[in-house]
């Protein structure tokens, strides 16, 4: 499954996450053009991805060996 087109089709426009150094990061989906670019931006090559669209603040949970983090998703108002 192509994650990026799926997220765009769901109407998400922005993602926010805390990187491995504890720094807050964000990006706009319109600036990302491929899954490879998305994973490069996230600095992760996940072995597993979980999507939680029904949470109060929807997010994707990326898992890579010993690394894992949540990437919160936002839609334009």
ZIWO-V200221 format. One record per backbone hydrogen bond with DSSP energy under -0.5 kcal/mol. NH is the residue of the N-H (numbers start at 0). CO is the residue of the C=O. E is the energy in kcal/mol with one decimal. If there is no record, write none. Layout:
# ZIWO-V200221
nh & co & e
NH & CO & E
NH & CO & E
This chain:
# ZIWO-V200221
nh & co & e
2 & 0 & -0.9
5 & 1 & -1.5
6 & 2 & -2.6
7 & 3 & -2.4
8 & 4 & -2.7
9 & 5 & -1.7
10 & 7 & -1.3
11 & 6 & -2.0
12 & 73 & -3.1
13 & 73 & -1.8
14 & 26 & -2.4
15 & 71 & -2.2
16 & 24 & -2.5
17 & 69 & -0.5
18 & 16 & -0.5
18 & 22 & -2.8
21 & 18 & -2.1
24 & 16 & -3.2
26 & 14 & -1.9
28 & 12 & -2.0
29 & 12 & -0.5
30 & 27 & -1.4
31 & 28 & -1.4
37 & 33 & -2.2
38 & 34 & -2.8
39 & 35 & -2.2
40 & 36 & -2.3
41 & 37 & -2.0
42 & 38 & -1.0
43 & 38 & -2.0
46 & 62 & -2.7
47 & 62 & -1.8
49 & 60 & -2.4
51 & 58 & -2.9
54 & 51 & -0.8
57 & 55 & -0.5
58 & 51 & -1.2
59 & 70 & -2.2
60 & 49 & -3.3
61 & 59 & -0.6
61 & 68 & -2.6
62 & 47 & -2.6
63 & 66 & -3.6
66 & 63 & -4.0
68 & 61 & -1.9
70 & 59 & -2.7
71 & 15 & -2.6
71 & 69 & -0.5
72 & 57 & -2.8
73 & 13 & -2.4
75 & 10 & -0.5
